[in-house]
């Protein structure tokens, strides 16, 4: 769990695969059409959050692949790619 700016604990983002499965479930339920408007809105909001989490995770994975390709070897990329890499003066 992490702490939000308001001080409330927020759950850690789900793993990519779990988020993708849940997003698929949300889509199936919304497409089923047997929900109230409020249920649909809540599910839609959850779907948007899950899609954003998946997108972010994919971007992180893409960046790790880019780092590996730039290095020309199959060494593990740093887990924290928000910091500059040695030799990155751009």
DRENPA-3360 file (N, C-alpha, C; in nm, 2 decimals, always signed):
BEGIN
1 = XXXXXXXX = +0.08/-0.12/+0.00/+0.00/+0.00/+0.00/+0.09/+0.12/+0.00 ~ +0.04/+0.23/-0.06/+0.10/+0.36/-0.07/+0.01/+0.46/+0.00 ~ +0.07/+0.58/+0.02/-0.01/+0.68/+0.09/-0.04/+0.79/-0.02 ~ -0.17/+0.83/-0.02/-0.21/+0.93/-0.12/-0.18/+1.07/-0.06 ~ -0.19/+1.17/-0.14/-0.16/+1.31/-0.10/-0.25/+1.35/+0.02 ~ -0.37/+1.29/+0.03/-0.45/+1.32/+0.14/-0.42/+1.25/+0.27 ~ -0.32/+1.16/+0.26/-0.28/+1.08/+0.38/-0.35/+0.95/+0.39 ~ -0.44/+0.92/+0.30/-0.52/+0.79/+0.31/-0.43/+0.68/+0.24;
9 = XXXXXXXX = -0.44/+0.56/+0.29/-0.37/+0.45/+0.22/-0.44/+0.41/+0.10 ~ -0.37/+0.39/-0.01/-0.42/+0.35/-0.14/-0.36/+0.21/-0.17 ~ -0.44/+0.12/-0.23/-0.38/-0.01/-0.26/-0.27/+0.01/-0.37 ~ -0.17/-0.08/-0.37/-0.07/-0.08/-0.47/-0.13/-0.12/-0.60 ~ -0.08/-0.07/-0.71/-0.13/-0.10/-0.84/-0.12/-0.25/-0.86 ~ -0.22/-0.31/-0.93/-0.22/-0.46/-0.95/-0.11/-0.49/-1.05 ~ -0.06/-0.62/-1.05/+0.03/-0.67/-1.15/-0.04/-0.66/-1.28 ~ +0.04/-0.65/-1.39/-0.01/-0.63/-1.52/-0.11/-0.73/-1.56;
17 = XXXXXXXX = -0.08/-0.86/-1.54/-0.16/-0.97/-1.58/-0.30/-0.97/-1.50 ~ -0.29/-0.94/-1.37/-0.41/-0.93/-1.29/-0.50/-0.81/-1.34 ~ -0.43/-0.70/-1.37/-0.51/-0.58/-1.41/-0.57/-0.61/-1.55 ~ -0.50/-0.68/-1.64/-0.56/-0.71/-1.77/-0.68/-0.81/-1.75 ~ -0.67/-0.90/-1.67/-0.78/-1.00/-1.64/-0.90/-0.92/-1.59 ~ -0.87/-0.83/-1.49/-0.98/-0.76/-1.43/-1.05/-0.66/-1.53 ~ -0.96/-0.60/-1.62/-1.02/-0.51/-1.72/-1.10/-0.59/-1.82 ~ -1.06/-0.71/-1.85/-1.14/-0.80/-1.94/-1.28/-0.83/-1.87;
25 = XXXXXXXX = -1.27/-0.86/-1.74/-1.40/-0.88/-1.67/-1.49/-0.76/-1.67 ~ -1.43/-0.64/-1.65/-1.51/-0.52/-1.65/-1.58/-0.50/-1.79 ~ -1.50/-0.52/-1.89/-1.56/-0.51/-2.03/-1.67/-0.60/-2.05 ~ -1.65/-0.73/-2.01/-1.76/-0.83/-2.03/-1.88/-0.79/-1.95 ~ -1.87/-0.74/-1.83/-1.98/-0.70/-1.75/-2.05/-0.58/-1.81 ~ -1.98/-0.49/-1.86/-2.04/-0.37/-1.92/-2.11/-0.41/-2.05 ~ -2.05/-0.50/-2.13/-2.11/-0.54/-2.25/-2.24/-0.62/-2.23 ~ -2.25/-0.69/-2.11/-2.36/-0.77/-2.08/-2.49/-0.69/-2.07;
33 = XXXXXXXX = -2.48/-0.56/-2.02/-2.59/-0.47/-2.02/-2.69/-0.49/-1.91 ~ -2.66/-0.57/-1.81/-2.75/-0.60/-1.70/-2.72/-0.52/-1.58 ~ -2.67/-0.40/-1.59/-2.63/-0.32/-1.48/-2.71/-0.19/-1.47 ~ -2.71/-0.14/-1.35/-2.78/-0.01/-1.33/-2.68/+0.10/-1.39 ~ -2.73/+0.22/-1.40/-2.64/+0.33/-1.45/-2.53/+0.35/-1.35 ~ -2.56/+0.35/-1.22/-2.45/+0.37/-1.12/-2.35/+0.26/-1.13 ~ -2.39/+0.13/-1.14/-2.30/+0.02/-1.15/-2.21/+0.03/-1.28 ~ -2.28/+0.07/-1.38/-2.20/+0.09/-1.51/-2.10/+0.20/-1.50;
41 = XXXXXXXX = -2.13/+0.31/-1.44/-2.04/+0.42/-1.42/-1.92/+0.38/-1.33 ~ -1.95/+0.31/-1.22/-1.85/+0.26/-1.13/-1.75/+0.17/-1.20 ~ -1.81/+0.08/-1.28/-1.73/-0.02/-1.35/-1.65/+0.05/-1.46 ~ -1.71/+0.15/-1.53/-1.63/+0.22/-1.63/-1.51/+0.30/-1.57 ~ -1.53/+0.36/-1.45/-1.43/+0.43/-1.38/-1.31/+0.33/-1.35 ~ -1.35/+0.21/-1.30/-1.25/+0.11/-1.27/-1.18/+0.07/-1.39 ~ -1.25/+0.05/-1.50/-1.19/+0.01/-1.63/-1.09/+0.11/-1.67 ~ -1.12/+0.24/-1.66/-1.03/+0.35/-1.70/-0.90/+0.34/-1.62;
49 = XXXXXXXX = -0.92/+0.32/-1.49/-0.80/+0.31/-1.40/-0.72/+0.19/-1.43 ~ -0.78/+0.08/-1.46/-0.70/-0.04/-1.50/-0.63/-0.02/-1.63 ~ -0.70/+0.04/-1.73/-0.64/+0.06/-1.86/-0.52/+0.15/-1.84 ~ -0.53/+0.25/-1.76/-0.41/+0.34/-1.74/-0.30/+0.27/-1.67 ~ -0.33/+0.18/-1.57/-0.22/+0.11/-1.50/-0.15/+0.01/-1.60 ~ -0.23/-0.05/-1.69/-0.17/-0.14/-1.79/-0.09/-0.06/-1.89 ~ -0.14/+0.05/-1.93/-0.06/+0.14/-2.02/+0.07/+0.18/-1.96 ~ +0.07/+0.22/-1.84/+0.19/+0.26/-1.77/+0.29/+0.15/-1.76;
57 = XXXXXXXX = +0.24/+0.03/-1.72/+0.33/-0.09/-1.71/+0.39/-0.12/-1.84 ~ +0.31/-0.11/-1.95/+0.37/-0.14/-2.08/+0.47/-0.04/-2.12 ~ +0.45/+0.08/-2.09/+0.55/+0.18/-2.12/+0.68/+0.16/-2.04 ~ +0.67/+0.11/-1.92/+0.79/+0.08/-1.84/+0.86/-0.04/-1.90 ~ +0.79/-0.14/-1.94/+0.85/-0.25/-2.01/+0.92/-0.21/-2.14 ~ +0.85/-0.13/-2.21/+0.91/-0.08/-2.34/+1.04/-0.01/-2.31 ~ +1.04/+0.08/-2.21/+1.17/+0.15/-2.17/+1.28/+0.06/-2.13 ~ +1.24/-0.05/-2.06/+1.35/-0.14/-2.01/+1.41/-0.21/-2.14;
65 = XXXXXXXX = +1.32/-0.24/-2.23/+1.37/-0.31/-2.36/+1.46/-0.21/-2.43 ~ +1.42/-0.08/-2.44/+1.51/+0.01/-2.50/+1.64/+0.03/-2.44 ~ +1.64/+0.03/-2.30/+1.77/+0.03/-2.23/+1.86/-0.09/-2.26 ~ +1.80/-0.20/-2.26/+1.87/-0.32/-2.30/+1.93/-0.32/-2.44 ~ +1.85/-0.27/-2.53/+1.90/-0.26/-2.67/+2.01/-0.16/-2.68 ~ +2.00/-0.05/-2.61/+2.10/+0.05/-2.61/+2.23/+0.00/-2.56 ~ +2.22/-0.08/-2.46/+2.34/-0.14/-2.39/+2.40/-0.25/-2.48 ~ +2.32/-0.31/-2.57/+2.37/-0.41/-2.65/+2.40/-0.54/-2.58;
73 = XXXXXXXX = +2.34/-0.56/-2.47/+2.36/-0.69/-2.40/+2.23/-0.72/-2.32 ~ +2.22/-0.84/-2.27/+2.10/-0.88/-2.20/+2.11/-0.87/-2.05 ~ +2.17/-0.76/-2.01/+2.17/-0.74/-1.86/+2.04/-0.68/-1.82 ~ +2.01/-0.70/-1.69/+1.88/-0.65/-1.64/+1.89/-0.49/-1.64 ~ +1.78/-0.43/-1.68/+1.77/-0.29/-1.67/+1.74/-0.25/-1.53 ~ +1.78/-0.12/-1.49/+1.74/-0.08/-1.36/+1.59/-0.08/-1.33 ~ +1.55/-0.12/-1.22/+1.41/-0.13/-1.19/+1.35/+0.01/-1.18 ~ +1.42/+0.11/-1.14/+1.38/+0.25/-1.14/+1.43/+0.32/-1.26;
81 = XXXXXXXX = +1.35/+0.33/-1.36/+1.39/+0.40/-1.48/+1.36/+0.54/-1.48 ~ +1.32/+0.60/-1.37/+1.29/+0.74/-1.37/+1.42/+0.82/-1.34 ~ +1.52/+0.76/-1.30/+1.65/+0.83/-1.28/+1.73/+0.82/-1.40 ~ +1.83/+0.91/-1.42/+1.91/+0.91/-1.54/+2.01/+0.79/-1.53 ~ +2.04/+0.74/-1.65/+2.14/+0.63/-1.65/+2.28/+0.69/-1.67 ~ +2.38/+0.63/-1.62/+2.52/+0.68/-1.64/+2.55/+0.70/-1.79 ~ +2.60/+0.81/-1.82/+2.63/+0.84/-1.96/+2.52/+0.91/-2.04 ~ +2.41/+0.92/-1.98/+2.29/+0.99/-2.04/+2.31/+1.14/-2.01;
89 = XX = +2.36/+1.22/-2.10/+2.38/+1.36/-2.08/+2.28/+1.44/-2.16 ~ +2.18/+1.38/-2.21/+2.08/+1.45/-2.30/+1.98/+1.52/-2.22;
% end
